[in-house]
Amino acid sequence: MNIKAQFDAIAKDYDRQRRQLIPCFDDYYGLALDTLPYPADAPIRTLDIGCGTGLFSALLLARYPQARLTLIDLSDQMLGMARQRFAENGHIRYILGDYTRHDWQDDTFDLVISALSIHHLPAQNKAALYKTVHTLLAPGGIFINADQALSPSPDIETMHSALWKQSVERSGLPPDQIAKAYERILCDDPSTMEEQLQWLRDAGFPHVDCIYKYCHFTVLYARK
């Protein structure tokens, strides 16, 4: 099953499973949003790449209700869930497509966010995407990627994987859904945190850091 089919299949249950599959959920998303310097009423021009059901965008809107959002995802089922979530919001644009190939034309954003999507890309596509993100951001713009990163040590990576699986198997998630979560891992192509920080620098970002890490869950921050 390819990546689009995997996420089409999980769309309806995706949000419900987040806290069971992300043991650090509150810190993971919360700290990412804590870094943002905007006033609460700012109409932040925001792009959410690999938006899924719009979960990250919803958390952003809870803090910045005037944000102007563009959501892009490959899965029509996931994007459909996002449309339902934001049915009352008239300031959201939806794009069904591959964000690595989309023609952004003259689009400019103050903020680009992504959660648990970019780790599916091969290394060269990640590096190219980071260059695209840098181009799309206005001066001073911020990129936040809440994702997964591979450990540079195979032994430590094995430890991280074991700790995560222990947490998932204690979470109350039914065994069949755990099995499907493990199956989706086969679509992953993670890169190390150090590689990704370097690709961000190479893309032109002068300010980059990993601002949060819990096993393989990382939040990368870059400011133009």
Residue pairs with C-beta under 8 A, 6 or more apart in sequence:
1 9
1 183
2 187
3 74
3 120
3 187
4 74
4 75
6 183
6 184
6 187
7 14
7 52
7 74
7 75
7 77
7 78
7 184
8 75
8 76
8 77
8 78
9 77
9 180
10 17
10 180
10 184
11 53
11 75
11 77
11 78
11 80
11 81
12 77
12 81
13 177
14 52
14 53
14 55
14 78
14 81
15 53
15 55
15 81
17 173
17 177
17 181
18 25
18 55
19 25
19 171
20 168
20 171
20 172
20 173
21 168
21 171
21 173
21 181
22 28
22 217
23 164
23 167
23 168
23 171
23 214
24 214
24 217
27 212
27 214
28 146
28 212
28 214
28 217
28 219
29 56
29 59
29 115
29 146
31 211
31 212
31 219
32 113
32 144
32 146
32 211
32 212
32 219
32 221
33 59
33 60
33 63
35 142
35 144
35 211
35 221
36 44
36 63
36 64
36 111
36 142
38 44
38 64
38 110
40 63
40 64
40 65
41 64
41 65
41 66
42 64
42 66
42 67
43 66
43 67
43 68
43 91
44 60
44 64
44 66
44 67
44 68
44 110
44 111
45 67
45 68
45 70
45 108
45 109
45 110
45 111
45 138
46 57
46 60
46 67
46 68
46 69
46 70
46 109
46 110
46 111
46 112
46 113
47 69
47 70
47 72
47 107
47 109
47 111
47 112
47 113
47 136
48 54
48 56
48 57
48 60
48 69
48 70
48 71
48 72
48 112
48 113
48 114
49 72
49 99
49 112
49 113
49 114
49 117
49 118
49 129
49 133
50 72
50 73
50 74
50 99
50 114
50 115
50 116
50 117
50 118
50 120
51 57
51 71
51 72
51 73
51 78
51 79
51 82
52 73
52 75
52 78
52 81
52 82
52 115
52 116
52 117
53 78
53 81
53 82
53 85
54 71
54 81
54 82
54 85
54 86
55 115
56 113
56 114
56 115
56 146
57 69
57 71
57 82
57 86
57 92
57 113
58 85
58 86
60 67
60 69
60 113
61 67
61 69
61 86
61 89
66 91
67 91
67 111
68 91
68 92
69 86
69 89
69 91
69 92
69 93
70 92
70 93
70 94
70 95
70 107
70 109
71 79
71 82
71 92
71 93
71 94
71 95
72 94
72 95
72 96
72 97
72 99
72 102
73 79
73 82
73 95
73 96
73 99
74 96
74 97
74 98
74 99
76 96
79 94
79 96
82 94
83 94
86 92
95 102
99 129
100 121
100 125
100 128
100 129
100 132
104 132
104 135
104 136
107 136
108 136
108 137
108 138
109 136
109 137
109 138
109 141
110 137
110 138
110 140
110 141
110 142
111 137
111 141
111 142
111 143
111 144
112 133
112 136
112 137
112 141
112 142
112 143
112 144
113 143
113 144
113 145
113 146
114 144
114 145
114 146
114 147
115 145
115 146
115 147
116 146
116 147
116 148
117 147
118 126
118 129
118 145
118 147
119 147
119 148
119 149
119 188
119 189
119 190
119 191
120 187
120 188
120 189
121 129
121 189
122 189
123 189
123 191
123 195
126 191
126 196
126 199
127 199
127 202
127 203
130 143
130 196
130 199
130 200
130 202
130 203
130 205
130 222
131 202
131 203
131 204
133 143
133 203
133 222
134 143
134 203
134 204
134 205
134 222
134 224
137 143
137 224
138 224
139 224
140 223
140 224
141 223
141 224
142 221
142 222
142 223
142 224
143 200
143 205
143 220
143 221
143 222
143 223
143 224
144 219
144 220
144 221
145 196
145 219
145 220
145 222
146 212
146 217
146 218
146 219
147 217
147 218
147 219
147 220
148 188
148 190
148 216
148 217
148 218
149 190
149 191
149 192
149 193
149 196
149 210
149 213
149 216
149 218
149 220
150 157
150 190
150 191
150 192
150 193
150 216
151 157
151 160
151 192
151 216
152 192
152 194
157 216
160 215
160 216
161 216
163 215
164 215
164 216
165 182
168 178
168 181
169 178
173 181
190 216
193 210
193 213
193 218
193 220
196 220
197 208
197 209
197 210
197 220
200 208
200 220
200 222
201 208
203 222
204 224
205 222
205 223
205 224
206 223
206 224
207 221
207 222
207 223
208 220
208 221
208 222
208 223
209 220
209 221
210 218
210 219
210 220
210 221
211 219
211 220
211 221
212 218
212 219
213 219
